[in-house]
């Protein structure tokens, strides 16, 4: 029995375990998102306590992203050779422990090591999650199911903001302790997700050729390698456009449009609310019109929505416009779950999809810095326009990738 035969699909939407898998992966990715966002919320406190500079603080986030990129490969290989459920459990348990170790580190160097190691296991969550959804949900429901679990990025942002408001004035480390409860999510995933048999354990393919173990080299050749490069580029521009704009729009509204700091404290929450609904809407579109069309529509929404901040001066209107911006970005982040899984052969989906997503986090590292540099030289208007241009480049890259809706499995 292989992954496509985990259980007989006796329902049009998927296997009998599909809802348990959906909830387990939803909770798993919620912790992944929460852990990344709490670092940003705690950053002002960390800079003060560790007595570090702004660039050194930024390197803590960079260390997390670099660790996630490496983890997507290490845990992806584990997923394809030992099971996606196992890789997800290892990730949830170990990044929970790493998050809880915040009480044991006291210097910037220790924090760098801790965030890098924690990042490795954060990087092991996305690939197995979307691959498991691909296994347990049929094609006509897969984009909606994938968008739903990935919408926890928005939920994690709201939850992190809420927890931060409660505990920052008491003990900022409690935020990380909350993140450490991902260990309990691991126990739930262990119960809810059925065991999967790695494709590499099947000695021969249909043609009688030895399959062997799956490694990084398995996804770097042929059509799979070509799609890997294009999908990684696509995610670099998705990440860059979002973090380039989301990082600097609050500052722009405060400095250029006169909104108070008190009002801006709520801006990100409303942007994430809009983003959550964007995930669901574009997931629905992706299942009915195709993954590429949904992505194109959402990219166009992102391209058009950012320049509004430059063209309109009404600060209150622009505050609420953040929900529209978040709604647009819910499309690329939501659809790529199903899209990246379906771009690659079933036996390497966790590895290849996780690689594209987590290596694509490079955009999240580079774009905020680049927008900041442009903002200093030419004004934040120019920096925000660059974020819009990154969405346009992402749309261009998308044109070179195939539509995957209706394709049961890729063989190359």
C-alpha positions in Angstrom: 0.0 0.0 0.0 1.5 3.3 -1.1 0.7 6.9 -0.1 -2.0 7.2 -2.7 -3.7 4.1 -1.1 -3.5 5.1 2.5 -7.1 4.2 2.8 -9.8 3.5 0.2 -11.3 6.8 -0.8 -15.0 6.2 -0.1 -16.0 9.8 -0.3 -15.7 12.3 -3.3 -13.6 14.7 -1.2 -11.0 12.2 0.0 -10.1 9.5 2.5 -12.1 8.8 5.7 -9.2 10.4 7.7 -9.2 13.7 5.7 -10.9 15.8 8.4 -8.5 14.6 11.1 -5.5 15.3 8.8 -6.9 18.7 8.0 -7.2 19.7 11.7 -3.9 18.2 12.6 -2.0 20.0 9.8 -4.0 23.2 10.6 -2.8 23.2 14.2 0.8 22.2 13.1 1.2 25.1 10.7 -0.5 27.5 13.2 2.5 26.9 15.6 4.9 27.3 12.7 3.5 30.7 11.9 3.2 31.7 15.6 6.8 30.9 16.3 8.1 33.1 13.5 5.9 36.1 14.3 6.5 36.2 18.1 10.2 36.8 17.3 9.3 40.0 15.5 7.0 41.1 18.4 9.6 40.4 21.0 12.4 42.1 18.9 12.3 45.5 20.7 12.6 43.8 24.0 15.4 41.5 22.8 17.4 44.5 21.4 17.3 46.2 24.7 18.0 43.2 26.9 20.8 41.8 24.8 22.2 45.3 24.1 22.4 44.7 20.4 22.1 46.8 17.3 19.2 46.8 14.8 21.2 44.8 12.2 22.1 42.2 14.9 18.4 41.9 15.8 17.6 41.4 12.1 20.2 38.6 12.0 18.2 36.7 14.5 15.3 36.6 12.0 17.7 35.8 9.2 19.2 32.9 11.2 15.7 31.5 11.6 15.0 31.7 7.9 18.4 30.1 6.9 17.7 27.3 9.4 14.2 26.8 7.8 15.7 26.5 4.3 18.2 23.8 5.5 15.5 22.1 7.5 13.2 21.9 4.5 15.9 19.7 2.9 16.8 17.6 5.9 13.3 17.0 7.1 12.1 16.7 3.5 14.5 13.8 2.9 13.3 12.2 6.2 9.7 12.6 5.1 10.2 10.9 1.7 12.3 8.0 3.1 10.8 7.5 6.6 7.3 9.0 6.3 5.7 12.4 6.3 3.9 11.8 9.5 7.3 11.1 11.2 8.9 14.2 9.8 6.0 16.4 11.0 6.2 14.9 14.5 9.9 15.4 14.7 9.5 19.0 13.6 6.7 19.8 16.1 8.4 18.2 19.0 11.9 19.7 18.4 11.0 23.2 17.4 8.6 23.3 20.4 11.6 22.3 22.7 13.8 24.9 20.9 11.2 27.6 21.4 10.9 26.7 25.1 14.7 26.9 25.5 14.4 30.7 25.5 14.9 30.6 29.3 18.3 29.0 28.9 20.0 31.6 26.5 21.3 34.9 27.6 23.7 36.3 24.9 23.2 37.3 21.3 25.5 34.4 20.2 23.4 31.9 22.1 20.2 33.3 20.6 21.7 33.1 17.0 22.4 29.4 17.6 19.0 28.7 19.1 17.1 30.5 16.4 19.1 28.7 13.7 18.4 25.2 15.2 14.8 26.1 15.9 14.5 27.3 12.3 15.6 23.9 11.0 12.6 22.2 12.5 10.3 25.1 11.6 11.3 24.3 8.0 10.2 20.7 8.4 6.5 21.6 8.9 5.3 23.1 5.6 6.3 20.3 3.2 4.8 17.3 5.1 1.6 19.3 5.8 0.8 20.1 2.1 1.9 16.6 1.0 -0.4 15.0 3.6 -3.3 17.2 2.4 -2.5 16.1 -1.2 -2.8 12.5 -0.1 -6.0 12.7 1.8 -8.0 15.2 -0.2 -9.0 14.8 -3.8 -8.1 17.2 -6.6 -11.4 19.1 -6.7 -11.1 20.0 -3.0 -7.3 20.2 -2.5 -6.8 24.0 -3.1 -9.5 24.8 -0.5 -8.1 22.3 2.0 -4.5 23.5 1.5 -5.5 27.2 1.7 -7.4 26.5 4.9 -4.4 25.0 6.7 -2.0 27.6 5.4 -4.4 30.4 6.5 -3.1 29.7 10.0 -0.3 32.1 8.9 -2.9 34.9 9.4 -4.3 33.3 12.5 -0.8 32.9 13.9 -0.2 36.6 13.3 -3.4 37.6 15.2 -2.7 35.1 18.0 0.9 36.3 18.4 -0.3 40.0 18.5 -2.9 39.1 21.2 -0.5 37.1 23.3 2.1 39.8 23.0 -0.3 42.4 24.3 -1.1 40.2 27.3 2.4 39.2 28.4 5.0 41.7 27.1 4.6 44.0 30.1 4.8 41.0 32.4 7.4 38.5 31.0 8.1 38.5 27.3 9.4 35.0 27.5 5.9 33.6 28.1 5.2 34.2 24.4 7.9 31.6 23.6 6.6 29.3 26.3 3.2 29.4 24.6 4.9 28.4 21.3 6.6 25.5 23.1 3.2 23.9 23.5 3.6 22.7 19.9 4.8 19.5 21.6 1.1 18.8 22.5 0.2 19.5 18.9 2.7 16.8 18.0 0.9 14.3 20.2 -2.4 15.1 18.5 -0.8 14.7 15.1 0.5 11.3 16.2 -3.0 10.2 17.0 -4.9 11.9 14.1 -2.7 11.2 11.1 -2.5 7.7 9.8 0.9 6.2 9.2 2.1 6.6 5.6 4.5 4.3 3.7 7.3 6.2 2.0 7.3 5.8 -1.8 11.0 5.0 -1.6 10.2 1.8 0.3 8.6 0.4 -2.8 11.5 -1.3 -4.4 10.4 -1.0 -8.0 8.4 1.4 -10.1 5.7 0.3 -12.5 8.4 -0.1 -15.2 10.4 -2.4 -12.9 13.2 0.0 -12.3 14.7 0.3 -8.8 13.5 3.4 -7.1 16.0 3.6 -4.3 16.3 6.2 -1.5 15.2 9.8 -2.2 17.8 12.5 -1.7 18.2 16.2 -2.6 19.6 15.1 -6.0 16.2 13.4 -6.7 14.6 16.8 -7.2 17.4 18.6 -9.0 17.2 16.8 -12.4 14.9 16.8 -15.4 11.5 18.4 -15.5 11.3 18.2 -11.7 14.5 20.3 -11.4 13.2 22.9 -13.8 10.0 23.3 -11.9 11.9 23.4 -8.7 13.9 26.4 -9.8 10.8 28.3 -11.2 8.6 27.5 -8.1 11.4 28.6 -5.8 11.8 31.9 -7.7 8.0 32.3 -7.6 8.0 32.0 -3.8 10.9 34.4 -3.4 8.9 37.1 -5.1 5.7 36.2 -3.1 7.6 36.4 0.1 9.5 39.5 -0.9 6.3 41.4 -2.0 4.5 40.5 1.2 7.2 41.2 3.8 8.5 44.2 1.8 5.1 45.8 2.1 3.8 44.5 5.4 7.0 45.6 7.2 7.0 49.2 6.0 3.3 50.1 5.4 2.7 50.8 9.1 5.8 53.1 9.1 4.6 54.8 5.9 1.2 55.5 7.3 2.6 56.9 10.5 5.3 59.1 8.9 3.6 60.1 5.6 -0.1 59.9 6.3 -0.2 61.1 10.0 -1.8 58.1 11.7 -1.2 57.7 15.4 1.0 55.0 16.8 -2.0 53.8 18.9 -4.0 53.3 15.7 -1.1 51.6 13.9 -0.8 49.1 16.7 -4.1 47.5 15.3 -3.1 47.8 11.7 -1.4 44.4 11.3 -4.3 42.6 13.0 -6.8 43.9 10.5 -4.4 43.1 7.6 -4.2 39.5 8.9 -8.0 39.3 9.1 -8.3 40.3 5.5 -5.5 37.8 4.7 -7.4 35.0 6.4 -10.5 35.6 4.2 -8.2 35.9 1.1 -6.9 32.4 1.8 -10.4 30.9 1.7 -11.6 32.9 -1.3 -8.7 32.1 -3.5 -8.7 28.5 -2.4 -12.3 28.3 -3.6 -11.3 29.9 -6.9 -8.3 27.6 -7.3 -10.6 24.5 -7.1 -13.1 25.9 -9.5 -11.0 27.8 -12.1 -7.6 26.3 -11.7 -4.5 27.0 -9.6 -2.8 29.4 -12.1 -5.9 31.5 -12.7 -6.4 31.9 -9.0 -2.7 32.9 -8.5 -2.9 35.3 -11.4 -6.0 37.0 -10.0 -4.4 37.3 -6.6 -1.2 38.7 -8.0 -3.1 41.3 -9.9 -4.9 42.3 -6.7 -1.5 42.7 -4.9 0.0 44.7 -7.8 -2.9 47.2 -7.8 -3.6 47.5 -4.1 -0.1 48.7 -3.0 0.1 51.8 -5.1 -3.2 53.0 -3.5 -1.1 53.9 -0.5 0.9 56.4 -2.6 -2.0 57.8 -4.6 -4.5 58.4 -1.8 -3.7 60.6 1.2 -6.7 59.9 3.5 -5.1 58.1 6.4 -8.2 56.5 7.8 -9.2 55.0 4.4 -5.7 53.6 4.0 -5.9 52.1 7.5 -8.9 50.0 6.4 -7.4 49.4 3.0 -4.9 47.1 4.7 -7.6 44.5 4.8 -7.7 44.6 1.0 -3.9 44.3 0.8 -4.0 41.3 3.2 -6.9 39.7 1.2 -4.8 39.9 -2.0 -1.7 38.3 -0.4 -3.9 35.5 1.0 -4.0 34.2 -2.6 -0.4 33.5 -3.3 0.3 32.1 0.2 -2.8 29.9 0.1 -2.8 28.5 -3.4 0.9 27.5 -3.4 0.1 24.6 -1.0 -1.8 22.7 -3.6 0.1 24.1 -6.5 3.6 23.2 -5.2 2.4 19.7 -4.2 0.9 19.0 -7.6 3.9 20.4 -9.5 6.0 17.4 -8.5 5.8 13.6 -8.5 3.9 12.2 -5.5 7.0 10.5 -4.1 8.9 13.8 -3.6 6.2 16.3 -2.8 7.1 16.9 0.8 10.8 17.4 -0.1 10.3 19.5 -3.3 7.4 21.6 -2.1 9.1 22.3 1.3 12.3 23.3 -0.6 10.5 25.8 -2.8 8.6 27.3 0.1 11.4 27.5 2.6 14.3 28.5 0.3 11.9 31.0 -1.1 11.9 32.7 2.4 15.1 34.4 1.1 12.6 37.0 -0.2 11.4 37.6 3.3 15.0 38.3 4.4 16.1 40.5 1.5 13.0 42.5 0.7 12.4 44.4 4.0 16.1 45.5 4.0 15.9 46.6 0.3 12.7 48.5 0.7 14.2 50.2 3.7 17.3 51.2 1.7 15.1 52.6 -1.1 13.0 54.4 1.4 16.0 56.1 2.9 17.3 57.1 -0.5 14.1 58.0 -2.4 11.3 57.9 0.1 9.1 55.0 1.2 6.8 55.5 -1.7 9.5 54.2 -4.0 10.2 51.3 -1.6 6.5 50.3 -1.6 6.4 50.5 -5.4 9.2 47.9 -5.4 7.0 45.5 -3.4 4.3 45.9 -6.0 6.8 45.3 -8.8 7.9 42.0 -7.0 4.3 40.8 -7.3 4.4 41.7 -11.0 7.7 39.7 -11.4 6.1 36.8 -9.6 3.2 36.9 -12.0 5.7 36.7 -14.9 7.5 33.7 -13.4 4.1 32.0 -13.0 3.6 32.0 -16.7 6.4 29.5 -17.2 4.8 26.9 -14.8 2.0 24.5 -15.9 -1.5 24.3 -14.6 -1.9 21.4 -12.2 -5.6 21.3 -11.6 -7.0 18.0 -12.9 -3.5 16.3 -13.1 -3.7 13.2 -10.9 0.1 12.7 -10.5 3.3 13.8 -12.3 5.5 11.0 -13.4 8.8 12.8 -14.1 
